[in-house]
Amino acid sequence: MNKIGLVGFAVAFLLLASQPVLAQPADLPTAKKMGLVGEQYNGLIGAVESPVPPALQTYITRINIGRMEHYESLARSMGQPVSAIQARAGQNFILVTIPGQYYKNAQGLWVQQK
C-alpha cells in the first residue's frame, strides 16, 4: 500500500473508530467540545460542518427526537405552542454555551462562543 493509501486508510479508520463514542447520549458535551455539533435557537442541535457523516446525523436525529418529545410534553402540560417551548429552550441552551463551543445565530451562521 502506498503512503497516500495508508494515510487514507488511517483517516477512515479513525473516523469509523470515533463514531461509537457519539452513539451515547451522555456524549453530547464531548460532541460539542469537539465542535461537531452546536445549539440552535429552535432548541435542537445541529451539525456545525457539512457534509455530515451518517453516524453523526443519526446521533443528532436521536438527540433531537428526544428533545422534541420533551418539548411536546411540556407544551401540552403548559398549554403553550411547541414553538414557544422550543424558542425558550434554544435561548437557554445558547446562553449557557461554553466558550469554544458553537451555536447558530439569528442569521443562521455558526458562531464559536467567546
C-alpha positions, 0 to 999 in steps of 0.5 A: 500500500502506498503512503497516500493509501495508508494515510487514507486508510488511517483517516477512515479508520479513525473516523469509523473508530470515533463514531461509537463514542457519539452513539451515547447520549451522555456524549453530547458535551464531548460532541460539542467540545469537539465542535461537531455539533452546536445549539440552535435557537429552535432548541435542537442541535445541529451539525456545525460542518457539512457534509455530515457523516451518517453516524453523526446525523443519526446521533443528532436525529436521536438527540433531537427526537428526544428533545422534541418529545420533551418539548411536546410534553411540556407544551401540552402540560403548559398549554403553550405552542411547541414553538414557544417551548422550543424558542425558550429552550434554544435561548437557554441552551445558547446562553449557557454555551461554553466558550469554544463551543458553537451555536447558530445565530439569528442569521443562521451562521455558526458562531464559536462562543467567546 
